[in-house]
Amino acid sequence: MEILIQPGDITQTRADAIVNAANSSLLGGGGVDGAIHRAGGPEILAECRRIREEDLPDGLPAGRAVATTAGELPARWVIHTVGPTYAKTPEKYAEKAPVLASCYRESLRVAAEVGARTVAFPAVSAGIYGWPMDDAARIAVETVREQGRQLGEALETVIFVPFGAEAERCFRAAVEN
């Protein structure tokens, strides 16, 4: 599996699936979540509402992932995942870091299930949820590499789409290690 870094706007990224750093309601929000919902159009929100009504009445738990249409985006699917908020104490960090890794693992699992060969990720939890970018990038890259080995040839390419110079630097450093 190839890992690429393509900084910019994830809503413009050409991939079979793009990952949305969603909130548990799946009904849109700020940051990446809001941008994906706005750019993708009403089909994404309609499918998220259906998922909430039929499968997830209490919302999507942190660390899990679900797929919807990508609507008007240049992708086929959007994979929604909910990251954890950053925890500063060692005890809480030890609880939440595996949840962040699960976001990547579950997103790749769902991508393989729907038949995606290329998947684009934002920096999950590194925005409003406060995760330090260097640690978020390290967890993302390590988890994708590990999951890529387990999925074999199901996925061809993972694209990290960092937003901003600091995010790009952190993801490039994580990939080089």
C-alpha positions in Angstrom: 0.0 0.0 0.0 1.3 3.4 -1.0 1.1 6.3 1.5 1.0 9.8 0.0 0.9 13.3 1.5 -1.2 15.8 -0.5 -1.8 19.0 1.5 -4.9 21.0 0.8 -8.6 20.7 0.8 -9.9 17.2 1.3 -13.2 18.0 -0.4 -11.2 18.4 -3.6 -9.1 15.2 -3.2 -9.7 12.6 -5.9 -10.0 9.2 -4.1 -12.5 6.4 -4.0 -13.3 7.4 -0.4 -12.6 10.4 1.8 -12.8 10.3 5.5 -14.8 12.8 7.5 -13.6 13.8 11.0 -17.3 13.8 12.1 -19.1 14.5 15.3 -21.2 11.7 16.8 -24.5 13.2 15.5 -23.4 12.7 11.9 -25.4 15.8 11.0 -22.5 18.1 10.1 -20.6 20.6 12.1 -17.5 22.8 11.8 -14.1 22.2 10.3 -13.6 19.2 8.0 -17.1 17.9 8.9 -18.9 21.1 7.8 -16.7 21.4 4.7 -17.6 17.9 3.6 -21.3 18.3 4.2 -21.3 21.7 2.3 -19.3 20.5 -0.7 -21.0 17.1 -0.9 -24.5 18.5 -0.9 -27.8 17.3 0.7 -27.3 13.6 -0.2 -24.7 13.1 2.5 -26.9 14.6 5.2 -29.9 12.6 4.0 -28.0 9.3 4.3 -26.5 10.3 7.7 -30.1 11.0 8.9 -31.2 7.6 7.7 -28.2 5.9 9.5 -29.1 7.7 12.7 -32.8 6.7 12.4 -32.2 3.1 11.5 -28.9 2.0 13.0 -27.4 4.6 15.3 -30.1 6.4 17.3 -27.6 7.5 19.9 -25.0 8.6 17.3 -21.7 7.2 16.1 -19.4 6.3 18.9 -15.8 7.5 18.9 -13.4 5.2 17.2 -16.1 3.7 14.9 -16.8 4.4 11.2 -19.7 4.3 8.7 -19.9 5.0 5.0 -22.3 7.1 3.0 -22.5 8.4 -0.5 -20.1 11.3 -1.3 -22.8 13.3 -3.1 -21.2 15.9 -5.3 -17.6 15.3 -4.0 -15.0 13.8 -6.4 -15.1 10.6 -4.4 -17.6 7.7 -4.4 -17.9 7.4 -0.6 -17.5 9.4 2.6 -16.4 7.4 5.6 -17.5 9.2 8.8 -15.4 8.6 11.9 -15.5 10.3 15.3 -12.2 11.0 17.0 -11.7 11.4 20.7 -10.9 14.7 22.4 -7.3 15.0 23.5 -6.5 14.1 27.1 -3.5 15.7 28.8 -3.1 13.4 31.7 -1.2 10.1 31.1 -4.1 8.0 32.4 -6.6 9.5 30.1 -4.2 9.6 27.1 -3.7 5.9 27.6 -7.5 5.4 27.2 -8.0 7.8 24.3 -4.9 7.1 22.0 -6.3 3.6 21.1 -9.6 5.2 20.2 -7.8 7.6 17.8 -6.0 4.6 16.2 -9.4 2.8 15.9 -10.7 5.7 13.8 -8.1 4.9 11.2 -8.4 1.2 11.5 -12.2 1.2 11.3 -12.2 3.7 8.4 -9.9 1.4 6.4 -12.0 -1.6 7.3 -15.1 0.1 6.1 -13.3 1.4 2.9 -12.3 -2.2 2.1 -15.9 -3.4 2.7 -17.3 -0.9 0.2 -14.6 -1.6 -2.3 -12.5 1.5 -2.1 -9.0 1.2 -3.4 -7.9 4.8 -2.5 -8.7 6.5 0.8 -8.0 10.1 1.8 -7.7 11.1 5.5 -7.7 14.4 7.3 -5.9 14.8 10.6 -8.6 13.2 12.8 -8.9 14.8 16.3 -6.2 17.4 15.6 -8.5 20.3 15.1 -11.2 21.4 17.6 -10.6 18.1 19.5 -7.2 19.4 20.5 -4.9 16.5 19.7 -1.3 17.7 19.1 -0.6 17.5 15.4 2.7 15.6 15.7 1.2 12.9 17.9 -2.0 12.7 15.8 0.2 12.2 12.6 2.3 9.5 14.3 -0.8 7.6 15.4 -2.4 7.9 12.0 0.6 6.8 10.0 1.5 3.9 12.4 -2.1 2.6 12.3 -2.5 2.9 8.6 0.8 1.0 8.0 -0.3 -1.7 10.5 -3.8 -2.0 9.0 -2.4 -2.0 5.5 -0.4 -5.1 6.2 -3.5 -6.8 7.5 -5.7 -5.8 4.6 -3.2 -6.9 2.0 -4.0 -5.8 -1.5 -7.6 -4.6 -0.7 -6.3 -1.0 -0.5 -3.8 0.5 -3.0 -3.3 4.0 -1.7 -3.8 6.1 1.4 -3.6 9.8 1.0 -3.1 12.1 4.1 -4.5 15.5 3.4 -3.0 17.8 6.0 -4.3 21.3 6.2 -1.6 23.9 6.8 2.2 23.9 6.9 2.5 22.6 10.4 0.2 19.6 9.7 2.1 18.9 6.5 5.4 18.9 8.3 4.1 16.6 11.0 2.7 14.1 8.5 5.8 14.1 6.4 7.9 13.5 9.5 5.7 10.6 10.5 5.8 9.0 7.1 9.6 9.3 7.0 10.0 7.5 10.4 
